[in-house]
């Protein structure tokens, strides 16, 4: 049963609507419709970095390869700015309002007819919202028309429909570590997280780990990128049962090792780039000042040997990203001990 405005009005406090701009608060009088609640477009968008024809094989790709966030650039607009959606293009946005779906209810997000008649599809898939979910609802904005469409922040872009379910959920959304979109900030898919957490669970099977500690690890790393989660799974698989004393100690141990490895890898890449530049500069300088003597030929030989390392560092070396640090561990356990007060 979809709720009407009569039923939505007394329930609206339970949705805990909030916005990042106190000058643009949620306004029930303006945003309540006969059978829905209008939601606005936020200033944050994710735009594809570049078009590619390479297929994304979800069956065999590694978690790092399908960490879709790498393919998008986050873009924050200033007031008065807009973002253009070209014909056939998809960009990702999110609702300006952050809200909760109360337990006992479910939500459904729909685009508005005004934009559909322009050829703009808003949130074309994944429009169902589970009881207990909270966050900025992500929006897939697809232009099916023949001309570019410019979108500006705070437009009433979509509408939230609310349905009453038969009873309250035993496990509302967010009560399980696999609920990857709880406290959602929008943005690209987290499809990679399923594979990463599956790899982490597999590493648990090689060592006797208390179930409560497993849940702690899964919860902590479900909010991090695929590479950190996969590195932790590889690290955990090397541990022995007697080394696993507490979740915090294991995570601190991993943080020390990960910080050291990432730091040294960055230094190696930087050193290889310097290795390329110095001999080449010296070789060019020697080449323009004949006659050539044996030191010149030695220098050229060194340059030829160093060039592959420099080219690897400059062109092919992958940025190791940010390490998992002790600060991350401290922040996680501090947030667990001091959860935010309920609104």
C-alpha positions as CSV (number, residue, x, y, z in Angstrom):
1,X,0.0,0.0,0.0
2,X,1.5,3.3,-1.1
3,X,0.9,6.1,1.5
4,X,-0.9,9.3,0.6
5,X,-0.1,12.8,1.8
6,X,-2.5,12.2,4.7
7,X,-0.4,9.3,6.0
8,X,3.0,10.8,5.1
9,X,2.6,14.0,7.1
10,X,2.6,12.5,10.6
11,X,5.3,10.0,9.5
12,X,7.8,12.6,8.1
13,X,9.7,13.0,11.4
14,X,10.8,9.4,11.2
15,X,12.5,9.9,7.9
16,X,15.0,12.3,9.6
17,X,15.4,14.5,6.5
18,X,18.5,16.6,6.6
19,X,20.5,18.8,4.2
20,X,24.0,20.1,4.1
21,X,22.8,23.7,3.7
22,X,20.8,25.2,6.5
23,X,19.5,27.8,4.0
24,X,17.8,25.0,2.0
25,X,16.2,22.8,4.6
26,X,13.7,20.1,3.8
27,X,10.3,21.8,3.4
28,X,7.4,19.5,3.8
29,X,4.8,22.0,2.7
30,X,6.6,22.6,-0.7
31,X,7.9,19.0,-1.3
32,X,4.9,16.9,-0.2
33,X,2.8,15.7,-3.2
34,X,-0.6,13.8,-3.2
35,X,1.2,10.5,-2.9
36,X,4.9,11.2,-2.8
37,X,7.7,13.5,-1.5
38,X,9.7,15.5,-4.0
39,X,13.5,15.2,-3.5
40,X,16.1,17.6,-4.9
41,X,19.3,17.2,-6.8
42,X,22.6,17.6,-4.9
43,X,25.7,19.5,-6.0
44,X,27.7,16.3,-6.2
45,X,28.1,14.4,-9.5
46,X,30.2,11.5,-10.8
47,X,31.2,11.8,-14.4
48,X,32.9,9.1,-16.4
49,X,36.6,9.9,-17.0
50,X,36.7,8.6,-20.5
51,X,34.7,6.4,-22.8
52,X,36.0,2.9,-23.3
53,X,34.8,0.0,-25.5
54,X,36.5,-2.6,-23.4
55,X,33.9,-4.9,-21.8
56,X,33.7,-5.1,-18.1
57,X,33.4,-8.9,-17.3
58,X,31.8,-9.1,-14.0
59,X,32.4,-12.9,-13.9
60,X,36.1,-13.0,-14.0
61,X,37.4,-9.5,-13.2
62,X,39.3,-8.9,-10.0
63,X,37.8,-6.7,-7.3
64,X,40.4,-4.0,-8.1
65,X,39.4,-4.1,-11.8
66,X,35.7,-3.7,-11.0
67,X,36.2,-0.9,-8.4
68,X,34.1,1.3,-10.6
69,X,34.9,4.5,-8.6
70,X,38.2,4.6,-10.5
71,X,36.4,5.2,-13.7
72,X,34.6,8.3,-12.5
73,X,35.6,11.8,-11.4
74,X,33.7,13.3,-8.5
75,X,32.6,16.9,-9.4
76,X,31.1,19.4,-6.9
77,X,29.2,22.3,-8.5
78,X,29.1,25.8,-7.1
79,X,25.8,27.7,-7.0
80,X,24.7,28.8,-10.4
81,X,26.8,26.1,-12.2
82,X,25.3,23.2,-14.1
83,X,26.3,19.8,-15.5
84,X,25.5,18.7,-19.1
85,X,24.3,15.2,-19.9
86,X,24.9,14.4,-23.6
87,X,22.7,12.2,-25.7
88,X,23.3,8.5,-24.7
89,X,25.4,9.5,-21.7
90,X,24.9,8.5,-18.1
91,X,26.2,10.5,-15.1
92,X,25.6,9.8,-11.4
93,X,24.1,12.2,-9.0
94,X,22.4,11.9,-5.6
95,X,19.6,13.4,-3.7
96,X,20.2,16.6,-1.8
97,X,18.2,15.3,1.1
98,X,19.7,12.6,3.3
99,X,17.0,10.5,4.8
100,X,16.0,7.2,6.5
101,X,13.4,4.6,5.6
102,X,11.8,3.7,9.0
103,X,11.4,0.0,9.8
104,X,8.0,-1.2,8.8
105,X,8.1,0.8,5.6
106,X,9.9,0.6,2.2
107,X,10.6,3.2,-0.3
108,X,10.6,3.5,-4.1
109,X,12.2,6.3,-6.1
110,X,10.7,7.5,-9.3
111,X,11.7,10.1,-11.9
112,X,9.3,13.0,-12.6
113,X,7.2,13.2,-15.7
114,X,8.5,16.7,-16.5
115,X,12.0,15.3,-17.1
116,X,10.9,12.0,-18.7
117,X,9.2,14.1,-21.4
118,X,12.6,15.7,-22.2
119,X,14.2,12.2,-22.6
120,X,15.9,12.2,-19.2
121,X,15.6,9.0,-17.2
122,X,16.2,9.5,-13.5
123,X,17.1,6.5,-11.3
124,X,16.2,4.0,-14.0
125,X,17.2,0.9,-11.9
126,X,17.6,0.0,-8.3
127,X,14.8,2.2,-7.2
128,X,13.6,0.0,-4.3
129,X,14.7,1.1,-0.8
130,X,14.8,-1.4,2.1
131,X,13.5,-0.7,5.7
132,X,16.3,0.8,7.8
133,X,18.4,2.2,4.9
134,X,19.8,5.7,5.4
135,X,21.8,8.0,3.1
136,X,21.7,10.2,0.0
137,X,19.9,8.1,-2.6
138,X,22.0,7.7,-5.7
139,X,20.6,8.8,-9.0
140,X,21.5,7.4,-12.4
141,X,20.8,10.2,-14.9
142,X,20.5,9.0,-18.5
143,X,19.8,11.2,-21.5
144,X,17.7,9.2,-24.0
145,X,17.0,12.3,-26.1
146,X,18.8,13.9,-29.1
147,X,20.1,17.1,-27.4
148,X,22.2,17.8,-24.3
149,X,20.4,18.5,-21.1
150,X,21.9,20.8,-18.4
151,X,21.0,20.0,-14.8
152,X,21.5,22.4,-11.9
153,X,21.6,21.6,-8.2
154,X,18.4,21.8,-6.0
155,X,16.1,21.0,-8.9
156,X,13.2,18.8,-7.7
157,X,14.5,15.9,-9.7
158,X,12.6,12.8,-8.4
159,X,9.9,11.7,-6.0
160,X,9.9,9.2,-3.1
161,X,7.0,6.8,-2.7
162,X,6.5,5.1,0.6
163,X,4.9,1.7,1.1
164,X,3.9,0.1,4.3
165,X,5.1,-3.5,4.7
166,X,3.3,-6.3,6.5
167,X,5.4,-6.1,9.6
168,X,8.7,-4.7,10.9
169,X,11.8,-6.4,9.5
170,X,13.8,-8.6,11.9
171,X,17.0,-7.5,10.3
172,X,16.5,-4.0,8.8
173,X,19.0,-2.7,6.3
174,X,22.3,-1.9,7.9
175,X,22.3,-4.6,10.5
176,X,24.5,-6.9,8.3
177,X,28.1,-6.1,7.2
178,X,27.0,-7.1,3.6
179,X,24.6,-4.1,3.5
180,X,27.2,-2.1,1.6
181,X,25.0,0.9,0.9
182,X,24.0,1.8,4.5
183,X,24.8,5.5,5.3
184,X,25.1,5.8,1.5
185,X,26.9,8.9,0.1
186,X,25.9,8.0,-3.4
187,X,28.5,7.4,-6.2
188,X,29.4,4.5,-8.4
189,X,28.6,0.8,-7.8
190,X,30.3,-1.2,-5.0
191,X,29.9,-4.5,-6.9
192,X,33.6,-5.2,-6.1
193,X,32.8,-5.3,-2.4
194,X,31.0,-8.7,-2.7
195,X,34.1,-10.3,-4.2
196,X,36.4,-8.6,-1.7
197,X,34.4,-9.6,1.3
198,X,34.1,-13.2,-0.1
199,X,37.9,-13.3,-0.3
200,X,38.1,-12.1,3.3
201,X,35.7,-14.8,4.5
202,X,37.8,-17.4,2.7
203,X,40.9,-16.3,4.7
204,X,38.8,-16.6,7.9
205,X,38.3,-20.3,7.0
206,X,42.0,-21.0,7.1
207,X,42.3,-19.8,10.7
208,X,40.0,-20.3,13.7
209,X,38.4,-16.9,14.2
210,X,35.6,-16.2,16.6
211,X,32.4,-15.2,14.8
212,X,32.2,-11.8,16.7
213,X,35.7,-10.9,15.5
214,X,34.8,-11.9,11.9
215,X,31.9,-9.5,12.0
216,X,34.2,-6.8,13.3
217,X,36.7,-7.3,10.5
218,X,33.9,-7.4,7.8
219,X,32.3,-4.2,9.2
220,X,35.6,-2.3,9.4
221,X,36.8,-3.2,5.8
222,X,33.4,-3.0,4.1
223,X,33.8,0.8,4.0
224,X,37.3,0.7,2.4
225,X,38.5,0.1,-1.1
226,X,39.0,-3.2,-2.8
227,X,42.8,-3.0,-2.7
228,X,43.0,-2.5,1.1
229,X,40.4,-5.2,1.7
230,X,42.2,-7.7,-0.5
231,X,45.6,-6.8,1.0
232,X,44.1,-7.5,4.5
233,X,42.7,-10.8,3.3
234,X,46.2,-11.9,2.0
235,X,47.8,-10.7,5.3
236,X,45.2,-12.5,7.4
237,X,45.7,-15.8,5.5
238,X,49.3,-15.8,6.7
239,X,48.5,-15.6,10.4
240,X,48.3,-18.5,12.8
241,X,45.6,-19.1,15.3
242,X,47.8,-18.1,18.3
243,X,48.6,-14.8,16.6
244,X,44.9,-13.7,16.6
245,X,44.4,-12.1,20.0
246,X,42.0,-9.2,19.3
247,X,40.6,-7.5,16.2
248,X,42.3,-4.2,17.1
249,X,45.7,-5.8,17.6
250,X,45.5,-7.7,14.2
251,X,44.4,-4.5,12.4
252,X,47.2,-2.5,14.0
253,X,49.7,-5.2,12.9
254,X,48.3,-5.0,9.4
255,X,48.4,-1.2,9.4
256,X,52.1,-1.2,10.3
257,X,53.0,-3.6,7.5
258,X,50.7,-2.0,5.0
259,X,52.1,1.5,5.7
260,X,55.6,0.2,5.3
261,X,54.9,-1.6,2.1
262,X,53.1,1.2,0.4
263,X,55.7,3.8,1.5
264,X,58.5,1.7,0.1
265,X,56.7,1.1,-3.2
266,X,56.1,4.8,-3.7
267,X,59.8,5.4,-3.0
268,X,60.7,2.7,-5.5
269,X,58.6,4.2,-8.2
270,X,59.9,7.7,-7.5
271,X,63.5,6.4,-7.6
272,X,63.0,4.6,-10.9
273,X,61.6,7.8,-12.4
274,X,64.7,9.7,-11.3
275,X,66.9,6.9,-12.6
276,X,65.4,7.6,-16.0
277,X,65.8,11.3,-16.0
278,X,69.4,11.7,-14.7
279,X,71.2,9.3,-17.1
280,X,69.2,10.6,-20.1
281,X,70.0,14.2,-19.2
282,X,73.7,13.3,-18.8
283,X,73.7,11.3,-22.0
284,X,72.2,14.1,-24.1
285,X,74.7,16.5,-22.6
286,X,77.6,14.2,-23.5
287,X,76.2,13.6,-27.0
288,X,76.4,17.3,-27.9
289,X,80.0,17.6,-26.9
290,X,82.2,15.4,-29.0
291,X,84.7,13.9,-29.2
292,X,83.4,10.8,-27.4
293,X,85.6,8.9,-24.9
294,X,85.1,5.6,-23.1
295,X,83.2,7.3,-20.2
296,X,80.7,8.6,-22.7
297,X,80.0,5.0,-23.9
298,X,79.7,3.8,-20.4
299,X,77.2,6.5,-19.6
300,X,75.1,5.5,-22.7
301,X,75.2,1.9,-21.6
302,X,74.0,2.8,-18.1
303,X,71.2,4.9,-19.7
304,X,70.1,1.9,-21.9
305,X,70.1,-0.3,-18.8
306,X,68.2,2.2,-16.6
307,X,65.7,3.2,-19.3
308,X,63.4,0.1,-18.9
309,X,63.0,0.8,-15.1
310,X,62.3,4.5,-15.8
311,X,59.8,3.7,-18.5
312,X,58.1,1.1,-16.2
313,X,57.8,3.7,-13.4
314,X,56.7,6.5,-15.7
315,X,54.2,4.6,-17.8
316,X,53.2,1.2,-16.4
317,X,53.7,1.4,-12.7
318,X,50.4,1.5,-10.8
319,X,49.8,4.0,-8.1
320,X,49.8,2.0,-4.9
321,X,47.2,4.3,-3.4
322,X,46.9,5.1,0.3
323,X,47.9,2.7,2.9
324,X,45.8,1.5,5.8
325,X,47.3,3.2,8.8
326,X,47.1,3.1,12.6
327,X,45.1,6.3,12.4
328,X,42.4,4.4,10.5
329,X,42.3,1.8,13.2
330,X,42.0,4.4,15.9
331,X,39.2,6.2,14.1
332,X,37.3,3.0,13.5
333,X,37.4,1.8,17.1
334,X,36.7,5.3,18.4
335,X,33.6,5.4,16.2
336,X,32.5,2.0,17.6
337,X,32.9,3.1,21.2
338,X,31.2,6.4,20.6
339,X,28.5,5.9,18.0
340,X,26.6,9.0,16.9
341,X,23.7,9.9,19.1
342,X,20.3,9.0,17.6
343,X,18.4,11.9,16.1
